[in-house]
Amino acid sequence: FWLRSNPKYPDLLRWSLGHRKFVVALAVLSLVAGISLIPLIPQGFIPTLDRGEFMITYRAPLPQIPSASQFGDLINNILNLGGFDSNSEDSKPLSNSDTNSDTNSDTNSDTNSDTNSDTNSDLREQLKPQLSKPKLSKSGFNGLFPIKSGMQLVLKQSEQVAKQLEEVVLAFPEVESVYTVVGVQGDPNKGNLQVKLKRNRQYTTAQVQEKMRAALPKISGVTTSVEDIQFIELPTQKPVQVALLGDDLEVLGNTAADLKTRIETLPGLVDVEATGQNNRGNKITEIEHVNGQRGVYVRASLNQGHRLGDATEEVVKVAKLVLPDGLRLELWGDSALSSHVLGSFAGTLTLSVTCMLLVLILPFGRLLEPMVVGLSLPLSIVGAMLALLITQSDFGMISLIGLIFLLGLLDKNALLLMDYVNQLRRAGLSRTEAILETGVVRLRPIIMTTASTILGMLPLALGFGAGAELRQPMAVAIIGGLLTSTLLSLIVVPVLYTLLEDCWVGLLDFAAVVGNREQGTGNSG
């Protein structure tokens, strides 16, 4: 009753019809303002859920394997000193006297015994530093390649690292259980610990992760990483990930090591690692191929309270400072996925609007009403972006889904107004009278339906319930978009309706005049 009896909206509507250029300028300004707010909103991909569990991954160092030159020097030294006795318990060297006949060996046994003893001592002393890793065994030269025993040794060392980490993790009162896997993805020196937290705990998952990063022991040569469990678990995937591409292996390795060191100093980025950094000390020796080109990955996780978009911008800035000529930088991980989603969103949105407008042509029988609906849809952008900015919600895939939901909610207001205007005009009212009467009659259902939708989304926007972090950006975008689109559409839709109709009538009159002129010219000829 108050909405129907309040004369303020009809007066505002009458004023808007008399100042159509100002109203159109206001609508355009709101669209520009909404787009300009996008860089100020935190950029993300999928919000991190407080699932009460996370992963700790580690990588232990691999054994030091002699280089080709070192291996060749080792063999030469062995051969120069008399070779191996493959049947000897300690791989003792052979003297020339060992190849003599039985008779000679009997007569010279005392001399040979002394000679062997002296030679063994000399050989052990000279080769002791070189043969400490790997140790020569009964199998002679096969002892230089202890494949099976080496794998078992690495697994055993990896298991010891896992036990040390597990002891520290279980000491936290928030931890309920730990499930440890040693030798993941076919690498014996890698492992992970899946940590499950108690339901009734004092700290959030992100806070426990931060405390655990500081408490994990610093084991020589071992790198650890505390990571969220991803929706789609990919090997060696982290939120922030860049690839350095080039042909020069040495330049790739040096640049990756330099970039890793610089990223470690950036705030909010933790557990920074580069491809192959742990295989041989801190030298990059593992080179992957990215789209057929040599490349090195540099990866990092995000600390609590830091956004993916901001972190990616900082990493790209640092990478440009160290990137030499001949190398190229590519974004991977969640950064690349987020860019891909944002890039394809415009096409998805255009297709959705096109399908909706094609359906609206059927009931109205002309293009005027669908065009008004299409032009009124951007009125929601400024409200959605402003709501995301105020609440500091991520502008990512979930909020974009909320914007698509808005398309089906926003055309309702325009359809309610234009449908009733057409009914009143068919009943004999003038266009202005029909618009003013429609504003009074349709105001209440528009306000009530909008209010009910906003109130229904409010619990999601406030973050109530399990998994609220995932739904919150969508609800915030819908509420903000509904508020501004409803308020603006009450004056913009009638103005666009009259403006487009006048333009259409003007085009028809112009076409008629041109046709009459051509017809007159033809008759005179």
Backbone torsions as a table, in degrees:
resi	resn	phi	psi	omega
1	PHE	NA	-40.7	-179.6
2	TRP	-65.2	-39.7	-180.0
3	LEU	-65.8	-36.5	-179.1
4	ARG	-74.4	-35.6	-175.8
5	SER	-87.3	-12.9	-177.9
6	ASN	-79.8	120.6	-175.1
7	PRO	-84.2	-0.3	-173.5
8	LYS	-67.4	-41.7	-178.3
9	TYR	-67.6	-45.0	175.5
10	PRO	-58.6	-37.4	177.5
11	ASP	-65.3	-42.1	178.0
12	LEU	-64.6	-38.5	-179.9
13	LEU	-67.2	-41.2	177.9
14	ARG	-63.2	-40.3	178.4
15	TRP	-65.8	-39.4	-179.5
16	SER	-63.9	-39.3	179.0
17	LEU	-65.9	-24.5	176.9
18	GLY	-88.8	-9.8	-179.8
19	HIS	-132.4	61.5	-173.2
20	ARG	-68.9	-35.4	179.2
21	LYS	-63.6	-39.7	179.2
22	PHE	-64.9	-41.3	-179.4
23	VAL	-65.7	-42.4	178.1
24	VAL	-64.0	-40.8	177.5
25	ALA	-63.0	-37.9	177.2
26	LEU	-63.5	-41.0	179.0
27	ALA	-65.2	-42.8	178.7
28	VAL	-65.1	-40.8	179.3
29	LEU	-62.8	-39.0	178.3
30	SER	-64.7	-37.3	177.6
31	LEU	-65.7	-45.0	179.2
32	VAL	-63.3	-41.0	179.4
33	ALA	-63.9	-40.6	179.1
34	GLY	-63.4	-42.3	179.5
35	ILE	-67.9	-37.9	-179.2
36	SER	-68.6	-19.2	178.9
37	LEU	-79.1	-17.3	-174.1
38	ILE	-59.1	-44.5	179.1
39	PRO	-63.5	-20.8	-178.6
40	LEU	-84.4	-12.7	-176.8
41	ILE	-86.6	140.2	176.8
42	PRO	-58.1	129.4	-179.1
43	GLN	-91.8	138.7	179.3
44	GLY	-153.3	-178.1	177.5
45	PHE	-115.2	-76.0	174.2
46	ILE	-125.2	129.1	-179.4
47	PRO	-58.6	145.4	179.0
48	THR	-79.0	126.9	-179.9
49	LEU	-90.0	144.4	173.1
50	ASP	-84.3	81.2	-174.1
51	ARG	-85.1	-7.4	-179.4
52	GLY	76.1	17.9	176.9
53	GLU	-155.1	153.8	178.3
54	PHE	-158.1	179.6	-173.7
55	MET	-122.3	139.3	170.5
56	ILE	-115.0	116.9	178.2
57	THR	-107.2	149.1	178.3
58	TYR	-141.1	159.3	177.2
59	ARG	-138.9	118.0	178.3
60	ALA	-90.4	155.8	-179.0
61	PRO	-70.6	146.1	174.1
62	LEU	-81.9	157.6	178.6
63	PRO	-61.9	148.1	177.6
64	GLN	-75.6	118.9	180.0
65	ILE	-102.5	132.1	-179.5
66	PRO	-59.3	144.5	175.6
67	SER	-71.8	173.3	-177.8
68	ALA	-62.7	-41.3	180.0
69	SER	-67.7	-41.9	178.6
70	GLN	-64.0	-39.2	179.7
71	PHE	-65.7	-40.1	178.4
72	GLY	-65.1	-42.0	177.1
73	ASP	-62.0	-38.3	179.9
74	LEU	-62.6	-45.3	-179.6
75	ILE	-65.0	-42.1	179.5
76	ASN	-62.0	-42.3	178.9
77	ASN	-62.0	-40.4	-179.7
78	ILE	-65.3	-45.3	-178.5
79	LEU	-66.7	-38.1	179.4
80	ASN	-65.1	-26.6	-177.7
81	LEU	-96.8	5.3	171.3
82	GLY	119.0	-1.8	176.1
83	GLY	81.4	-164.4	-176.1
84	PHE	-113.8	153.9	165.0
85	ASP	-106.8	103.5	-173.8
86	SER	-65.6	-18.4	178.7
87	ASN	-94.2	-1.9	-177.3
88	SER	-80.1	147.5	-179.5
89	GLU	-66.4	-37.5	-176.4
90	ASP	-113.2	22.5	-179.9
91	SER	55.0	52.0	-175.8
92	LYS	-73.2	146.2	178.6
93	PRO	-72.5	155.6	-180.0
94	LEU	-100.5	137.2	172.5
95	SER	-97.6	166.2	-179.4
96	ASN	-62.2	-27.8	-177.3
97	SER	-67.9	-18.7	-179.1
98	ASP	-72.1	-17.1	-178.4
99	THR	-94.2	0.2	-180.0
100	ASN	-73.2	170.0	179.2
101	SER	-70.6	169.3	-179.5
102	ASP	-61.4	-36.4	-178.1
103	THR	-65.5	-45.9	179.5
104	ASN	-64.0	-37.5	-178.5
105	SER	-67.8	-31.2	178.8
106	ASP	-71.0	-40.9	-176.0
107	THR	-74.6	-25.9	-176.4
108	ASN	-110.8	20.8	-174.2
109	SER	-59.8	-40.1	-178.0
110	ASP	-67.1	-41.8	-179.4
111	THR	-65.8	-42.6	-179.5
112	ASN	-63.6	-39.0	-179.7
113	SER	-59.5	-44.3	179.6
114	ASP	-66.9	-40.2	-178.6
115	THR	-64.4	-44.8	179.0
116	ASN	-60.4	-41.9	-178.8
117	SER	-61.8	-44.9	-179.9
118	ASP	-65.7	-42.7	-178.5
119	THR	-64.8	-42.2	178.3
120	ASN	-58.2	-44.5	-178.9
121	SER	-63.3	-44.8	179.9
122	ASP	-62.4	-42.4	-177.8
123	LEU	-65.3	-42.8	179.8
124	ARG	-62.3	-42.3	-177.6
125	GLU	-66.1	-40.2	-176.5
126	GLN	-74.8	-33.7	-175.9
127	LEU	-100.3	-2.5	-177.4
128	LYS	-56.5	-46.2	179.5
129	PRO	-65.9	-31.7	-174.3
130	GLN	-84.2	-27.4	-175.3
131	LEU	-102.1	10.7	178.8
132	SER	-66.5	-34.1	175.8
133	LYS	-140.3	114.6	-7.3
134	PRO	-83.5	156.1	-178.9
135	LYS	-83.3	135.8	178.4
136	LEU	-72.7	136.8	-176.1
137	SER	-123.1	-169.8	-177.2
138	LYS	-58.0	-31.3	-172.6
139	SER	-78.2	10.7	175.6
140	GLY	66.8	-125.8	-176.5
141	PHE	-65.6	-23.6	176.6
142	ASN	-62.6	-21.8	178.2
143	GLY	-65.7	-19.5	177.4
144	LEU	-75.2	-14.4	-178.6
145	PHE	-129.0	67.7	-177.5
146	PRO	-80.2	71.8	-171.6
147	ILE	-62.3	-54.0	-176.3
148	LYS	-66.6	-47.5	-179.2
149	SER	-67.1	-32.8	177.5
150	GLY	-65.3	-41.5	177.3
151	MET	-62.4	-42.3	178.3
152	GLN	-64.7	-36.3	178.9
153	LEU	-65.3	-43.9	179.8
154	VAL	-64.5	-42.0	178.0
155	LEU	-62.6	-39.5	179.3
156	LYS	-65.5	-43.4	177.4
157	GLN	-64.1	-39.4	178.4
158	SER	-64.3	-38.2	177.9
159	GLU	-65.4	-38.1	177.6
160	GLN	-64.4	-39.2	176.5
161	VAL	-63.1	-43.5	180.0
162	ALA	-61.5	-39.0	179.3
163	LYS	-65.2	-40.1	178.5
164	GLN	-63.5	-42.8	178.7
165	LEU	-67.0	-39.7	-178.3
166	GLU	-64.1	-37.9	178.3
167	GLU	-61.2	-42.1	179.8
168	VAL	-67.8	-41.9	-177.7
169	VAL	-65.1	-44.2	-178.3
170	LEU	-68.4	-15.7	178.0
171	ALA	-74.5	-14.7	178.6
172	PHE	-75.8	131.2	-179.4
173	PRO	-68.0	-19.0	-179.3
174	GLU	-80.9	-12.2	-174.5
175	VAL	-86.6	130.4	177.5
176	GLU	-93.9	-44.5	-178.9
177	SER	-157.1	161.6	178.3
178	VAL	-134.8	128.8	176.2
179	TYR	-112.3	117.7	-172.0
180	THR	-108.8	135.8	175.3
181	VAL	-125.5	125.6	179.5
182	VAL	-108.5	133.0	179.7
183	GLY	80.2	59.4	-177.9
184	VAL	-91.4	153.2	177.1
185	GLN	56.0	29.9	177.3
186	GLY	78.4	3.7	179.6
187	ASP	-104.6	114.9	-177.1
188	PRO	-67.5	-20.6	-178.0
189	ASN	-91.2	3.9	179.9
190	LYS	-111.9	152.6	177.8
191	GLY	-161.5	168.5	176.1
192	ASN	-144.5	153.2	178.0
193	LEU	-121.7	115.5	177.3
194	GLN	-88.9	114.2	-174.1
195	VAL	-100.1	126.6	175.9
196	LYS	-111.8	127.9	-176.8
197	LEU	-94.9	159.3	178.1
198	LYS	-72.6	151.5	179.2
199	ARG	-66.4	-47.9	-179.2
200	ASN	-92.7	89.1	-179.2
201	ARG	-129.4	159.1	-175.6
202	GLN	-81.2	-31.5	-173.5
203	TYR	-112.1	156.0	174.2
204	THR	-74.3	169.0	179.4
205	THR	-61.5	-41.6	179.7
206	ALA	-63.5	-38.2	178.7
207	GLN	-68.1	-39.7	177.1
208	VAL	-64.8	-39.8	177.9
209	GLN	-60.5	-43.6	-179.0
210	GLU	-64.3	-41.7	177.9
211	LYS	-66.0	-36.8	-177.1
212	MET	-71.6	-34.7	176.4
213	ARG	-58.7	-40.0	-178.8
214	ALA	-74.7	-25.1	-174.3
215	ALA	-92.8	-19.6	-177.5
216	LEU	-62.1	138.5	-177.0
217	PRO	-67.6	146.9	177.1
218	LYS	-90.7	93.0	-178.9
219	ILE	-90.3	134.9	-176.2
220	SER	-59.2	124.4	177.3
221	GLY	80.4	-3.3	-176.2
222	VAL	-104.7	131.4	174.7
223	THR	-109.5	138.2	179.7
224	THR	-123.0	154.8	-179.6
225	SER	-146.1	128.3	177.0
226	VAL	-100.3	115.8	-170.4
227	GLU	-132.2	153.8	171.8
228	ASP	-74.7	153.3	175.1
229	ILE	-82.8	118.8	-174.6
230	GLN	-77.1	156.5	174.7
231	PHE	-61.7	-43.7	175.0
232	ILE	-116.2	107.6	-175.4
233	GLU	-79.0	116.7	177.9
234	LEU	-114.3	145.2	-179.7
235	PRO	-64.7	137.1	176.4
236	THR	50.1	37.6	179.4
237	GLN	-103.6	132.8	177.1
238	LYS	-132.4	162.0	-178.1
239	PRO	-56.5	-48.7	-179.7
240	VAL	-102.7	119.6	-175.9
241	GLN	-150.6	127.6	177.0
242	VAL	-126.6	152.8	178.8
243	ALA	-119.4	131.0	173.6
244	LEU	-98.2	122.7	-174.9
245	LEU	-115.6	136.0	179.1
246	GLY	-179.7	-177.6	-177.8
247	ASP	-107.9	-25.6	-177.9
248	ASP	-83.5	111.5	-176.1
249	LEU	-64.9	-39.9	-178.5
250	GLU	-66.3	-42.8	178.9
251	VAL	-65.6	-39.4	177.3
252	LEU	-59.6	-48.2	-178.4
253	GLY	-63.6	-45.4	-178.8
254	ASN	-66.0	-41.1	-179.7
255	THR	-66.5	-41.1	179.2
256	ALA	-64.0	-42.0	178.5
257	ALA	-64.5	-40.5	178.4
258	ASP	-66.1	-43.3	179.7
259	LEU	-64.1	-40.5	178.0
260	LYS	-59.9	-44.2	-179.9
261	THR	-62.7	-40.0	-179.3
262	ARG	-71.1	-38.6	-179.5
263	ILE	-66.1	-33.2	179.6
264	GLU	-62.0	-21.3	179.1
265	THR	-87.7	-9.6	-178.6
266	LEU	-77.3	138.3	178.4
267	PRO	-70.9	141.6	177.1
268	GLY	90.4	-12.1	179.3
269	LEU	-106.3	125.2	-176.8
270	VAL	-130.3	166.8	176.6
271	ASP	53.3	49.8	-178.8
272	VAL	-78.2	134.7	178.3
273	GLU	-145.7	155.9	176.7
274	ALA	-123.2	153.9	-177.5
275	THR	-56.8	123.9	173.3
276	GLY	72.5	12.3	-174.7
277	GLN	-66.2	-22.1	-174.4
278	ASN	-100.4	0.5	-177.4
279	ASN	-70.8	-41.5	-180.0
280	ARG	-138.0	81.4	-179.0
281	GLY	68.6	-127.9	-180.0
282	ASN	-113.5	22.2	-179.6
283	LYS	-98.4	134.5	-179.6
284	ILE	-75.6	110.2	-179.1
285	THR	-118.4	-12.3	179.9
286	GLU	-99.1	117.4	-178.8
287	ILE	-113.2	122.4	177.7
288	GLU	-96.7	170.9	177.1
289	HIS	-115.9	126.1	-179.4
290	VAL	-114.7	110.8	-178.3
291	ASN	53.7	43.0	176.9
292	GLY	81.2	4.3	-179.5
293	GLN	-121.6	146.5	179.1
294	ARG	-62.6	140.0	-178.3
295	GLY	-156.8	160.8	176.3
296	VAL	-129.9	132.0	178.4
297	TYR	-93.4	141.6	169.3
298	VAL	-122.6	122.2	-172.3
299	ARG	-123.8	154.8	178.1
300	ALA	-155.9	152.5	174.3
301	SER	-101.6	163.5	-179.0
302	LEU	-100.0	138.7	175.2
303	ASN	-82.8	170.2	-178.0
304	GLN	-62.3	134.3	175.3
305	GLY	85.3	4.4	-180.0
306	HIS	-112.1	140.7	-173.7
307	ARG	-97.1	152.6	-177.8
308	LEU	-64.2	-44.4	-177.2
309	GLY	-62.7	-45.5	179.7
310	ASP	-64.1	-42.8	-179.7
311	ALA	-64.7	-39.9	179.4
312	THR	-63.7	-41.5	178.0
313	GLU	-60.7	-41.9	179.9
314	GLU	-65.4	-41.2	179.8
315	VAL	-64.9	-41.6	179.6
316	VAL	-64.3	-40.2	177.6
317	LYS	-60.9	-45.7	180.0
318	VAL	-66.1	-39.6	-178.5
319	ALA	-63.8	-37.3	179.6
320	LYS	-65.5	-26.5	179.7
321	LEU	-72.4	-31.2	-175.9
322	VAL	-105.9	-3.3	-174.7
323	LEU	-77.7	114.0	179.6
324	PRO	-82.2	172.4	175.5
325	ASP	-65.7	140.2	-179.7
326	GLY	97.7	-11.1	176.9
327	LEU	-111.0	149.4	-179.2
328	ARG	-127.0	146.1	-177.1
329	LEU	-109.1	134.3	175.9
330	GLU	-131.1	143.8	176.6
331	LEU	-87.1	137.9	175.6
332	TRP	-134.2	-173.6	179.1
333	GLY	70.2	-154.6	-179.6
334	ASP	-63.7	-28.4	178.7
335	SER	-61.4	-46.2	179.7
336	ALA	-68.5	-39.9	178.6
337	LEU	-62.7	-41.5	179.0
338	SER	-63.5	-43.2	178.7
339	SER	-64.0	-38.5	179.0
340	HIS	-66.1	-41.0	179.4
341	VAL	-64.3	-46.4	179.7
342	LEU	-64.1	-36.9	-179.5
343	GLY	-68.6	-35.9	-179.3
344	SER	-86.6	-8.4	-176.4
345	PHE	-67.0	-38.2	-178.7
346	ALA	-60.2	-43.1	178.1
347	GLY	-65.5	-40.0	178.3
348	THR	-64.2	-43.2	-179.8
349	LEU	-64.6	-41.5	179.1
350	THR	-63.1	-42.3	178.8
351	LEU	-64.4	-40.5	179.3
352	SER	-63.0	-45.2	180.0
353	VAL	-64.6	-40.8	-179.5
354	THR	-62.3	-45.6	178.7
355	CYS	-61.9	-40.4	-178.6
356	MET	-67.0	-41.5	-178.6
357	LEU	-70.1	-34.4	177.1
358	LEU	-63.2	-36.6	178.2
359	VAL	-67.9	-35.6	-177.3
360	LEU	-71.4	-19.6	178.9
361	ILE	-65.8	-32.2	-176.1
362	LEU	-62.3	-52.9	-177.9
363	PRO	-71.0	-32.1	-176.9
364	PHE	-89.0	-26.8	176.8
365	GLY	76.3	7.2	177.2
366	ARG	-153.7	171.7	-174.9
367	LEU	-88.5	-11.3	-173.3
368	LEU	-60.8	-55.1	-177.1
369	GLU	-63.5	-45.6	175.8
370	PRO	-59.5	-35.2	178.3
371	MET	-66.5	-39.1	177.3
372	VAL	-63.4	-41.9	178.3
373	VAL	-62.1	-45.7	-179.1
374	GLY	-63.0	-38.2	-179.9
375	LEU	-75.4	-20.9	179.9
376	SER	-86.7	-14.9	-178.4
377	LEU	-63.0	-39.7	179.9
378	PRO	-63.5	-8.9	179.5
379	LEU	-64.1	-17.3	-178.3
380	SER	-84.4	-16.4	-172.4
381	ILE	-64.1	-44.7	-176.5
382	VAL	-62.8	-39.8	179.5
383	GLY	-68.7	-42.2	-180.0
384	ALA	-64.4	-45.3	-179.3
385	MET	-67.1	-39.0	179.5
386	LEU	-65.8	-38.7	178.3
387	ALA	-66.2	-41.6	177.5
388	LEU	-64.1	-37.5	-179.8
389	LEU	-68.5	-43.6	-178.0
390	ILE	-65.5	-42.9	-178.7
391	THR	-84.8	-4.8	-177.9
392	GLN	56.8	38.2	175.3
393	SER	-84.7	153.0	-177.2
394	ASP	-69.5	138.1	169.2
395	PHE	-93.9	94.0	-175.5
396	GLY	-146.5	-153.1	-173.6
397	MET	-63.5	-39.9	-176.7
398	ILE	-68.4	-43.4	178.5
399	SER	-67.4	-32.1	176.1
400	LEU	-66.6	-36.1	174.7
401	ILE	-62.1	-38.6	176.1
402	GLY	-61.3	-38.2	178.1
403	LEU	-65.7	-36.5	176.9
404	ILE	-67.4	-39.1	175.0
405	PHE	-58.7	-35.2	-178.9
406	LEU	-60.9	-29.9	-178.2
407	LEU	-58.3	-42.4	179.7
408	GLY	-74.4	-20.0	179.9
409	LEU	-90.0	-30.8	-172.5
410	LEU	-79.2	-33.4	-178.4
411	ASP	-67.1	-15.4	179.6
412	LYS	-59.2	-46.5	-177.5
413	ASN	-62.9	-45.6	-179.6
414	ALA	-64.7	-39.1	179.9
415	LEU	-67.0	-41.0	177.9
416	LEU	-60.0	-41.6	-178.3
417	LEU	-70.6	-51.0	-173.5
418	MET	-71.3	-34.2	179.1
419	ASP	-63.9	-42.2	-179.5
420	TYR	-73.1	-33.7	175.3
421	VAL	-60.2	-44.3	179.3
422	ASN	-64.4	-37.7	177.5
423	GLN	-62.7	-46.1	-179.2
424	LEU	-66.9	-35.4	179.0
425	ARG	-68.9	-36.2	175.6
426	ARG	-68.7	-24.4	177.7
427	ALA	-79.8	-5.7	175.3
428	GLY	114.9	-3.0	179.7
429	LEU	-78.8	152.5	174.6
430	SER	-71.8	167.8	-177.3
431	ARG	-63.0	-46.2	-178.9
432	THR	-64.7	-43.0	179.0
433	GLU	-63.7	-39.8	179.9
434	ALA	-65.7	-39.2	179.8
435	ILE	-66.8	-44.1	-179.6
436	LEU	-65.6	-40.4	178.4
437	GLU	-67.8	-37.6	177.6
438	THR	-63.0	-39.8	179.3
439	GLY	-59.8	-38.5	-179.5
440	VAL	-73.6	-41.5	-174.7
441	VAL	-76.1	-41.5	-173.9
442	ARG	-88.8	-6.4	-177.5
443	LEU	-62.6	-45.2	-176.6
444	ARG	-64.0	-50.0	178.8
445	PRO	-61.8	-33.2	178.1
446	ILE	-65.9	-47.1	-179.8
447	ILE	-64.6	-41.6	-176.7
448	MET	-67.8	-44.0	-179.8
449	THR	-67.3	-38.1	177.8
450	THR	-66.0	-43.6	-179.5
451	ALA	-63.7	-40.8	-179.9
452	SER	-65.6	-38.4	178.1
453	THR	-65.9	-43.0	179.9
454	ILE	-64.1	-43.9	179.6
455	LEU	-65.1	-33.8	176.7
456	GLY	-68.1	-31.1	178.8
457	MET	-85.0	-14.2	-173.3
458	LEU	-60.7	-44.3	177.9
459	PRO	-59.6	-35.8	177.8
460	LEU	-68.6	-39.9	-179.6
461	ALA	-67.7	-31.1	179.5
462	LEU	-79.7	-9.8	175.1
463	GLY	86.7	28.7	178.1
464	PHE	-83.5	144.7	174.9
465	GLY	91.8	163.5	-179.5
466	ALA	-69.5	141.2	-179.3
467	GLY	71.3	22.3	-177.8
468	ALA	-64.4	-27.8	-179.0
469	GLU	-60.4	-29.6	-178.2
470	LEU	-77.9	-36.1	-175.6
471	ARG	-89.8	-19.7	-172.0
472	GLN	-60.0	-48.3	179.5
473	PRO	-59.1	-36.5	179.2
474	MET	-64.8	-45.7	-179.7
475	ALA	-65.6	-39.8	179.4
476	VAL	-62.7	-44.1	179.8
477	ALA	-64.2	-39.9	-179.7
478	ILE	-66.7	-44.5	-179.1
479	ILE	-63.4	-48.0	179.7
480	GLY	-62.8	-41.9	178.9
481	GLY	-65.9	-38.3	178.8
482	LEU	-65.5	-40.3	-178.0
483	LEU	-61.6	-53.7	-176.4
484	THR	-71.3	-39.5	-178.5
485	SER	-66.3	-37.7	179.0
486	THR	-65.9	-47.0	-178.8
487	LEU	-64.9	-43.2	-178.1
488	LEU	-75.2	-36.0	-177.4
489	SER	-65.6	-25.7	179.8
490	LEU	-63.4	-25.0	177.3
491	ILE	-113.5	-30.4	-176.8
492	VAL	-74.3	-40.9	-178.0
493	VAL	-61.9	-48.6	176.6
494	PRO	-60.4	-38.4	179.5
495	VAL	-65.7	-45.5	177.8
496	LEU	-63.5	-36.7	179.3
497	TYR	-59.8	-49.4	-179.5
498	THR	-70.8	-38.4	-177.0
499	LEU	-66.9	-46.3	-180.0
500	LEU	-68.2	-35.9	178.0
501	GLU	-66.1	-41.3	177.3
502	ASP	-63.2	-40.4	177.5
503	CYS	-63.6	-40.3	179.7
504	TRP	-65.9	-43.7	177.6
505	VAL	-63.9	-40.1	178.0
506	GLY	-62.6	-39.5	177.6
507	LEU	-65.1	-40.4	178.5
508	LEU	-64.8	-42.1	178.3
509	ASP	-63.8	-40.9	179.2
510	PHE	-64.4	-41.6	178.1
511	ALA	-64.3	-37.6	178.9
512	ALA	-66.2	-41.4	179.2
513	VAL	-63.2	-44.5	179.0
514	VAL	-62.2	-41.3	178.9
515	GLY	-64.5	-39.5	178.6
516	ASN	-65.4	-39.2	179.1
517	ARG	-64.0	-43.2	179.6
518	GLU	-64.9	-38.4	179.4
519	GLN	-66.8	-40.5	178.4
520	GLY	-65.8	-39.0	178.1
521	THR	-63.9	-39.7	179.5
522	GLY	-67.4	-38.5	179.7
523	ASN	-67.7	-38.7	-179.2
524	SER	-68.7	-30.5	178.4
525	GLY	-72.9	NA	NA
